[in-house]
Amino acid sequence: MYGWIWRHLPGNAWVRGVISLVLVLAVVYALFQYVFPWAEPLLPFGDVTVDGESAGGAGADQ
């Protein structure tokens, strides 16, 4: 896939490198601005099972 993209970009290697960098930055921007905020409520990162009470783990005898 990356080879196909590289072959279809215009210009020499330097121009292709700059265009590739711009494309990568655009994808990262889109992910952080639109995709991750949309997906965050769907992910279980806020559902923690650890509370303040010890159930016999490390340091329970102290």
C-alpha positions as CSV (number, residue, x, y, z in Angstrom):
1,M,0.0,0.0,0.0
2,Y,2.8,2.5,0.9
3,G,4.6,1.7,-2.2
4,W,1.5,2.3,-4.3
5,I,1.1,5.7,-2.6
6,W,4.7,6.6,-3.1
7,R,4.6,5.7,-6.8
8,H,1.5,7.8,-7.4
9,L,2.8,11.0,-5.7
10,P,4.1,13.7,-8.0
11,G,7.7,15.1,-8.0
12,N,11.1,13.8,-7.0
13,A,12.0,12.1,-3.8
14,W,12.2,15.3,-1.8
15,V,8.8,16.5,-2.9
16,R,7.3,13.0,-2.3
17,G,8.8,13.1,1.2
18,V,7.2,16.4,2.0
19,I,3.8,15.4,0.6
20,S,4.0,12.1,2.6
21,L,4.8,14.0,5.8
22,V,1.8,16.3,5.1
23,L,-0.4,13.3,4.5
24,V,0.7,11.6,7.7
25,L,0.1,14.8,9.7
26,A,-3.3,15.2,8.2
27,V,-4.3,11.7,9.1
28,V,-3.0,12.2,12.7
29,Y,-4.9,15.5,13.0
30,A,-8.1,13.8,11.7
31,L,-7.7,11.0,14.2
32,F,-7.2,13.2,17.2
33,Q,-9.8,15.8,16.2
34,Y,-12.6,13.6,15.0
35,V,-12.2,9.8,15.3
36,F,-10.8,9.5,18.9
37,P,-13.3,11.9,20.5
38,W,-16.1,10.1,18.7
39,A,-14.9,6.7,19.9
40,E,-13.9,7.7,23.4
41,P,-17.5,7.3,24.9
42,L,-17.7,3.8,23.4
43,L,-14.5,2.6,25.1
44,P,-14.6,1.1,28.6
45,F,-11.6,3.1,30.0
46,G,-13.8,4.8,32.6
47,D,-15.2,1.5,33.9
48,V,-12.5,0.8,36.5
49,T,-12.9,-2.0,39.0
50,V,-10.4,-0.8,41.6
51,D,-11.8,0.9,44.7
52,G,-10.3,2.1,48.0
53,E,-10.8,-1.2,49.8
54,S,-8.1,-3.9,49.8
55,A,-9.0,-7.4,48.9
56,G,-5.9,-9.1,50.2
57,G,-3.4,-7.9,47.7
58,A,0.0,-6.5,48.4
59,G,0.2,-4.5,51.6
60,A,-3.1,-5.9,53.0
61,D,-1.4,-7.0,56.3
62,Q,0.0,-3.6,57.1
